[in-house]
Amino acid sequence: MVIGDEWVLVENPKTGSSSMRQALLAMGADYAASKHTPLTDPQIAPARRLRFVVVRNPYDRMVSAWKHNVKLARPDEPFEDWLLGPAWEAGVGLDIKRVPQTVWAWKCNVILRFENIDAEWARMLNAIGLPHRPLPRVNVGDRPPYQEVYTPRTRQIVEDRFGADLDRWGYSFDEVRPW
């Protein structure tokens, strides 16, 4: 989480928030909590005027998380096994394989979309009064289009777990990814 005087960026894993954190810190923003701390953390003052979070199509986010996780742990683990396997908290206390992004967005009043990350980054900088800088790419992995990874069963698992995200932000299986 990155906190300014009047704003906070909640770092939702696998949404480009590590890139944003790195850039904001390079511009002099305060780093007030551990990486990927959700807004439910008591360190956050609810009175902050702007509370940003980036959300991402859950289908794409799960493939990105799987590729990142298996690269670190078990390179040959099939997507379905990973998806059904043990929690992956990534050091944040929430299982990103099972907890909808609506939890990360709790109390956030500015929702940024990963699918338009460069434009959203510019919008965020403008809102908090910082000069525009290109967003660096951090933790960007090499992976196929997420649609190629899914089976009917894994697609249903993601729909069951992240239905709130799909409904709230209008995501679908057929979207294209930007990065």
ChimeraX commands (.cxc) that place a marker at each C-alpha (Angstrom):
marker #1 position 0.00,0.00,0.00 radius 0.5
marker #1 position 1.26,3.45,-0.86 radius 0.5
marker #1 position -0.13,6.40,1.07 radius 0.5
marker #1 position -0.05,10.11,0.39 radius 0.5
marker #1 position -1.53,12.91,2.49 radius 0.5
marker #1 position -4.93,12.75,0.82 radius 0.5
marker #1 position -4.83,9.39,-1.00 radius 0.5
marker #1 position -3.99,5.71,-0.74 radius 0.5
marker #1 position -3.26,3.07,-3.38 radius 0.5
marker #1 position -4.46,-0.35,-2.29 radius 0.5
marker #1 position -2.23,-2.93,-3.94 radius 0.5
marker #1 position -4.40,-5.69,-5.34 radius 0.5
marker #1 position -2.05,-8.54,-6.41 radius 0.5
marker #1 position -1.54,-9.19,-10.14 radius 0.5
marker #1 position -3.09,-5.90,-11.29 radius 0.5
marker #1 position -0.04,-3.77,-12.02 radius 0.5
marker #1 position 0.03,-2.34,-8.50 radius 0.5
marker #1 position 3.69,-3.32,-8.00 radius 0.5
marker #1 position 4.56,-1.17,-11.01 radius 0.5
marker #1 position 2.51,1.68,-9.56 radius 0.5
marker #1 position 4.09,1.30,-6.12 radius 0.5
marker #1 position 7.60,1.39,-7.57 radius 0.5
marker #1 position 6.84,4.50,-9.61 radius 0.5
marker #1 position 5.09,6.32,-6.75 radius 0.5
marker #1 position 7.94,5.59,-4.35 radius 0.5
marker #1 position 10.43,6.88,-6.93 radius 0.5
marker #1 position 8.37,10.10,-7.01 radius 0.5
marker #1 position 8.64,10.47,-3.23 radius 0.5
marker #1 position 5.37,8.97,-1.98 radius 0.5
marker #1 position 5.31,7.38,1.47 radius 0.5
marker #1 position 5.41,3.62,1.81 radius 0.5
marker #1 position 3.29,3.04,4.86 radius 0.5
marker #1 position 2.52,-0.67,4.90 radius 0.5
marker #1 position 3.68,-3.95,3.46 radius 0.5
marker #1 position 3.18,-4.75,-0.20 radius 0.5
marker #1 position -0.36,-5.83,-1.17 radius 0.5
marker #1 position -1.92,-4.82,2.14 radius 0.5
marker #1 position -5.71,-4.74,1.69 radius 0.5
marker #1 position -7.81,-1.73,2.62 radius 0.5
marker #1 position -9.11,-3.63,5.64 radius 0.5
marker #1 position -5.72,-3.02,7.31 radius 0.5
marker #1 position -6.18,-0.80,10.39 radius 0.5
marker #1 position -3.21,1.39,9.35 radius 0.5
marker #1 position -5.36,3.05,6.71 radius 0.5
marker #1 position -7.16,6.18,7.77 radius 0.5
marker #1 position -10.65,5.94,6.24 radius 0.5
marker #1 position -10.71,9.72,5.95 radius 0.5
marker #1 position -8.28,9.71,3.00 radius 0.5
marker #1 position -10.02,11.59,0.23 radius 0.5
marker #1 position -9.02,9.30,-2.64 radius 0.5
marker #1 position -8.75,5.53,-2.23 radius 0.5
marker #1 position -7.51,3.85,-5.41 radius 0.5
marker #1 position -7.47,0.19,-6.35 radius 0.5
marker #1 position -6.76,-1.52,-9.67 radius 0.5
marker #1 position -9.02,-4.39,-10.73 radius 0.5
marker #1 position -8.43,-6.91,-13.49 radius 0.5
marker #1 position -10.47,-9.41,-15.45 radius 0.5
marker #1 position -10.51,-12.42,-13.06 radius 0.5
marker #1 position -9.85,-14.89,-15.88 radius 0.5
marker #1 position -6.68,-13.06,-16.89 radius 0.5
marker #1 position -5.68,-12.36,-13.29 radius 0.5
marker #1 position -5.81,-16.06,-12.34 radius 0.5
marker #1 position -3.64,-17.12,-15.29 radius 0.5
marker #1 position -1.15,-14.37,-14.44 radius 0.5
marker #1 position -1.09,-15.45,-10.77 radius 0.5
marker #1 position -0.69,-19.11,-11.75 radius 0.5
marker #1 position 2.22,-18.40,-14.08 radius 0.5
marker #1 position 3.89,-16.21,-11.44 radius 0.5
marker #1 position 3.32,-18.75,-8.67 radius 0.5
marker #1 position 4.41,-21.87,-10.57 radius 0.5
marker #1 position 7.53,-20.08,-11.79 radius 0.5
marker #1 position 8.46,-19.63,-8.12 radius 0.5
marker #1 position 7.32,-23.03,-6.85 radius 0.5
marker #1 position 6.35,-25.81,-9.25 radius 0.5
marker #1 position 6.95,-25.02,-12.93 radius 0.5
marker #1 position 5.02,-28.01,-14.27 radius 0.5
marker #1 position 1.88,-27.65,-12.16 radius 0.5
marker #1 position -1.22,-27.63,-14.39 radius 0.5
marker #1 position -3.52,-24.63,-14.10 radius 0.5
marker #1 position -6.45,-26.64,-12.75 radius 0.5
marker #1 position -4.31,-28.27,-10.04 radius 0.5
marker #1 position -3.00,-24.87,-8.98 radius 0.5
marker #1 position -6.47,-23.34,-9.02 radius 0.5
marker #1 position -7.90,-26.13,-6.84 radius 0.5
marker #1 position -4.82,-26.40,-4.64 radius 0.5
marker #1 position -3.93,-24.75,-1.34 radius 0.5
marker #1 position -4.42,-21.08,-0.68 radius 0.5
marker #1 position -1.95,-18.64,-2.18 radius 0.5
marker #1 position -1.82,-15.69,0.14 radius 0.5
marker #1 position 1.32,-14.19,-1.40 radius 0.5
marker #1 position 2.16,-12.74,2.01 radius 0.5
marker #1 position -1.05,-10.73,2.27 radius 0.5
marker #1 position -3.37,-12.83,4.42 radius 0.5
marker #1 position -6.01,-13.22,1.70 radius 0.5
marker #1 position -6.13,-16.13,-0.73 radius 0.5
marker #1 position -6.03,-14.42,-4.09 radius 0.5
marker #1 position -7.25,-17.65,-5.74 radius 0.5
marker #1 position -10.52,-17.48,-3.82 radius 0.5
marker #1 position -11.13,-13.95,-2.52 radius 0.5
marker #1 position -12.88,-11.65,-5.01 radius 0.5
marker #1 position -11.34,-8.32,-5.86 radius 0.5
marker #1 position -14.45,-6.67,-4.44 radius 0.5
marker #1 position -12.77,-7.30,-1.06 radius 0.5
marker #1 position -9.68,-5.38,-2.20 radius 0.5
marker #1 position -11.93,-2.61,-3.49 radius 0.5
marker #1 position -13.81,-2.35,-0.19 radius 0.5
marker #1 position -14.09,1.36,0.69 radius 0.5
marker #1 position -12.16,2.40,-2.43 radius 0.5
marker #1 position -13.83,5.26,-4.23 radius 0.5
marker #1 position -11.68,5.21,-7.39 radius 0.5
marker #1 position -11.57,1.97,-9.36 radius 0.5
marker #1 position -8.84,1.74,-11.98 radius 0.5
marker #1 position -8.89,-0.94,-14.65 radius 0.5
marker #1 position -5.84,-2.98,-15.49 radius 0.5
marker #1 position -7.09,-3.34,-19.04 radius 0.5
marker #1 position -6.43,0.40,-19.58 radius 0.5
marker #1 position -3.51,0.64,-17.17 radius 0.5
marker #1 position -1.52,3.40,-18.90 radius 0.5
marker #1 position -4.53,5.73,-19.18 radius 0.5
marker #1 position -5.64,4.84,-15.64 radius 0.5
marker #1 position -2.14,5.56,-14.32 radius 0.5
marker #1 position -2.21,9.00,-15.96 radius 0.5
marker #1 position -5.67,9.62,-14.46 radius 0.5
marker #1 position -4.44,8.64,-11.00 radius 0.5
marker #1 position -1.35,10.88,-11.20 radius 0.5
marker #1 position -3.51,13.79,-12.32 radius 0.5
marker #1 position -5.96,13.20,-9.44 radius 0.5
marker #1 position -3.21,13.21,-6.80 radius 0.5
marker #1 position -1.31,16.12,-8.35 radius 0.5
marker #1 position 1.82,14.34,-9.50 radius 0.5
marker #1 position 3.47,14.89,-12.89 radius 0.5
marker #1 position 2.95,12.19,-15.48 radius 0.5
marker #1 position 5.64,9.55,-15.82 radius 0.5
marker #1 position 5.47,6.35,-17.83 radius 0.5
marker #1 position 4.47,3.36,-15.76 radius 0.5
marker #1 position 7.35,0.88,-15.42 radius 0.5
marker #1 position 6.61,-2.80,-16.04 radius 0.5
marker #1 position 7.29,-4.91,-12.93 radius 0.5
marker #1 position 6.54,-8.65,-12.57 radius 0.5
marker #1 position 5.25,-8.91,-16.12 radius 0.5
marker #1 position 5.32,-12.54,-17.12 radius 0.5
marker #1 position 5.37,-14.38,-20.40 radius 0.5
marker #1 position 2.14,-16.29,-20.85 radius 0.5
marker #1 position -0.34,-17.24,-23.53 radius 0.5
marker #1 position -3.69,-15.48,-23.94 radius 0.5
marker #1 position -5.69,-16.59,-20.91 radius 0.5
marker #1 position -8.50,-18.03,-23.06 radius 0.5
marker #1 position -6.09,-20.74,-24.27 radius 0.5
marker #1 position -5.47,-21.97,-20.71 radius 0.5
marker #1 position -9.06,-22.53,-19.62 radius 0.5
marker #1 position -11.17,-25.66,-19.79 radius 0.5
marker #1 position -14.91,-25.59,-19.16 radius 0.5
marker #1 position -14.22,-26.78,-15.60 radius 0.5
marker #1 position -11.60,-24.12,-14.75 radius 0.5
marker #1 position -13.77,-21.44,-16.31 radius 0.5
marker #1 position -16.65,-22.49,-14.05 radius 0.5
marker #1 position -14.38,-22.43,-10.98 radius 0.5
marker #1 position -13.38,-18.84,-11.72 radius 0.5
marker #1 position -16.98,-17.83,-12.41 radius 0.5
marker #1 position -18.07,-19.36,-9.09 radius 0.5
marker #1 position -15.27,-17.73,-7.09 radius 0.5
marker #1 position -15.22,-14.35,-8.80 radius 0.5
marker #1 position -18.83,-13.87,-9.85 radius 0.5
marker #1 position -18.97,-10.69,-7.76 radius 0.5
marker #1 position -16.08,-9.22,-9.77 radius 0.5
marker #1 position -17.56,-10.30,-13.08 radius 0.5
marker #1 position -20.90,-8.72,-12.18 radius 0.5
marker #1 position -19.63,-5.54,-10.54 radius 0.5
marker #1 position -17.18,-4.58,-13.28 radius 0.5
marker #1 position -18.80,-6.27,-16.28 radius 0.5
marker #1 position -15.91,-8.56,-17.12 radius 0.5
marker #1 position -16.33,-11.40,-19.57 radius 0.5
marker #1 position -14.28,-14.34,-20.79 radius 0.5
marker #1 position -13.73,-12.87,-24.26 radius 0.5
marker #1 position -11.87,-9.65,-23.37 radius 0.5
marker #1 position -8.41,-8.91,-24.64 radius 0.5
marker #1 position -5.51,-8.14,-22.30 radius 0.5
marker #1 position -3.28,-5.10,-22.65 radius 0.5
marker #1 position 0.18,-6.10,-21.40 radius 0.5
marker link #1:1,2 radius 0.2
marker link #1:2,3 radius 0.2
marker link #1:3,4 radius 0.2
marker link #1:4,5 radius 0.2
marker link #1:5,6 radius 0.2
marker link #1:6,7 radius 0.2
marker link #1:7,8 radius 0.2
marker link #1:8,9 radius 0.2
marker link #1:9,10 radius 0.2
marker link #1:10,11 radius 0.2
marker link #1:11,12 radius 0.2
marker link #1:12,13 radius 0.2
marker link #1:13,14 radius 0.2
marker link #1:14,15 radius 0.2
marker link #1:15,16 radius 0.2
marker link #1:16,17 radius 0.2
marker link #1:17,18 radius 0.2
marker link #1:18,19 radius 0.2
marker link #1:19,20 radius 0.2
marker link #1:20,21 radius 0.2
marker link #1:21,22 radius 0.2
marker link #1:22,23 radius 0.2
marker link #1:23,24 radius 0.2
marker link #1:24,25 radius 0.2
marker link #1:25,26 radius 0.2
marker link #1:26,27 radius 0.2
marker link #1:27,28 radius 0.2
marker link #1:28,29 radius 0.2
marker link #1:29,30 radius 0.2
marker link #1:30,31 radius 0.2
marker link #1:31,32 radius 0.2
marker link #1:32,33 radius 0.2
marker link #1:33,34 radius 0.2
marker link #1:34,35 radius 0.2
marker link #1:35,36 radius 0.2
marker link #1:36,37 radius 0.2
marker link #1:37,38 radius 0.2
marker link #1:38,39 radius 0.2
marker link #1:39,40 radius 0.2
marker link #1:40,41 radius 0.2
marker link #1:41,42 radius 0.2
marker link #1:42,43 radius 0.2
marker link #1:43,44 radius 0.2
marker link #1:44,45 radius 0.2
marker link #1:45,46 radius 0.2
marker link #1:46,47 radius 0.2
marker link #1:47,48 radius 0.2
marker link #1:48,49 radius 0.2
marker link #1:49,50 radius 0.2
marker link #1:50,51 radius 0.2
marker link #1:51,52 radius 0.2
marker link #1:52,53 radius 0.2
marker link #1:53,54 radius 0.2
marker link #1:54,55 radius 0.2
marker link #1:55,56 radius 0.2
marker link #1:56,57 radius 0.2
marker link #1:57,58 radius 0.2
marker link #1:58,59 radius 0.2
marker link #1:59,60 radius 0.2
marker link #1:60,61 radius 0.2
marker link #1:61,62 radius 0.2
marker link #1:62,63 radius 0.2
marker link #1:63,64 radius 0.2
marker link #1:64,65 radius 0.2
marker link #1:65,66 radius 0.2
marker link #1:66,67 radius 0.2
marker link #1:67,68 radius 0.2
marker link #1:68,69 radius 0.2
marker link #1:69,70 radius 0.2
marker link #1:70,71 radius 0.2
marker link #1:71,72 radius 0.2
marker link #1:72,73 radius 0.2
marker link #1:73,74 radius 0.2
marker link #1:74,75 radius 0.2
marker link #1:75,76 radius 0.2
marker link #1:76,77 radius 0.2
marker link #1:77,78 radius 0.2
marker link #1:78,79 radius 0.2
marker link #1:79,80 radius 0.2
marker link #1:80,81 radius 0.2
marker link #1:81,82 radius 0.2
marker link #1:82,83 radius 0.2
marker link #1:83,84 radius 0.2
marker link #1:84,85 radius 0.2
marker link #1:85,86 radius 0.2
marker link #1:86,87 radius 0.2
marker link #1:87,88 radius 0.2
marker link #1:88,89 radius 0.2
marker link #1:89,90 radius 0.2
marker link #1:90,91 radius 0.2
marker link #1:91,92 radius 0.2
marker link #1:92,93 radius 0.2
marker link #1:93,94 radius 0.2
marker link #1:94,95 radius 0.2
marker link #1:95,96 radius 0.2
marker link #1:96,97 radius 0.2
marker link #1:97,98 radius 0.2
marker link #1:98,99 radius 0.2
marker link #1:99,100 radius 0.2
marker link #1:100,101 radius 0.2
marker link #1:101,102 radius 0.2
marker link #1:102,103 radius 0.2
marker link #1:103,104 radius 0.2
marker link #1:104,105 radius 0.2
marker link #1:105,106 radius 0.2
marker link #1:106,107 radius 0.2
marker link #1:107,108 radius 0.2
marker link #1:108,109 radius 0.2
marker link #1:109,110 radius 0.2
marker link #1:110,111 radius 0.2
marker link #1:111,112 radius 0.2
marker link #1:112,113 radius 0.2
marker link #1:113,114 radius 0.2
marker link #1:114,115 radius 0.2
marker link #1:115,116 radius 0.2
marker link #1:116,117 radius 0.2
marker link #1:117,118 radius 0.2
marker link #1:118,119 radius 0.2
marker link #1:119,120 radius 0.2
marker link #1:120,121 radius 0.2
marker link #1:121,122 radius 0.2
marker link #1:122,123 radius 0.2
marker link #1:123,124 radius 0.2
marker link #1:124,125 radius 0.2
marker link #1:125,126 radius 0.2
marker link #1:126,127 radius 0.2
marker link #1:127,128 radius 0.2
marker link #1:128,129 radius 0.2
marker link #1:129,130 radius 0.2
marker link #1:130,131 radius 0.2
marker link #1:131,132 radius 0.2
marker link #1:132,133 radius 0.2
marker link #1:133,134 radius 0.2
marker link #1:134,135 radius 0.2
marker link #1:135,136 radius 0.2
marker link #1:136,137 radius 0.2
marker link #1:137,138 radius 0.2
marker link #1:138,139 radius 0.2
marker link #1:139,140 radius 0.2
marker link #1:140,141 radius 0.2
marker link #1:141,142 radius 0.2
marker link #1:142,143 radius 0.2
marker link #1:143,144 radius 0.2
marker link #1:144,145 radius 0.2
marker link #1:145,146 radius 0.2
marker link #1:146,147 radius 0.2
marker link #1:147,148 radius 0.2
marker link #1:148,149 radius 0.2
marker link #1:149,150 radius 0.2
marker link #1:150,151 radius 0.2
marker link #1:151,152 radius 0.2
marker link #1:152,153 radius 0.2
marker link #1:153,154 radius 0.2
marker link #1:154,155 radius 0.2
marker link #1:155,156 radius 0.2
marker link #1:156,157 radius 0.2
marker link #1:157,158 radius 0.2
marker link #1:158,159 radius 0.2
marker link #1:159,160 radius 0.2
marker link #1:160,161 radius 0.2
marker link #1:161,162 radius 0.2
marker link #1:162,163 radius 0.2
marker link #1:163,164 radius 0.2
marker link #1:164,165 radius 0.2
marker link #1:165,166 radius 0.2
marker link #1:166,167 radius 0.2
marker link #1:167,168 radius 0.2
marker link #1:168,169 radius 0.2
marker link #1:169,170 radius 0.2
marker link #1:170,171 radius 0.2
marker link #1:171,172 radius 0.2
marker link #1:172,173 radius 0.2
marker link #1:173,174 radius 0.2
marker link #1:174,175 radius 0.2
marker link #1:175,176 radius 0.2
marker link #1:176,177 radius 0.2
marker link #1:177,178 radius 0.2
marker link #1:178,179 radius 0.2
view
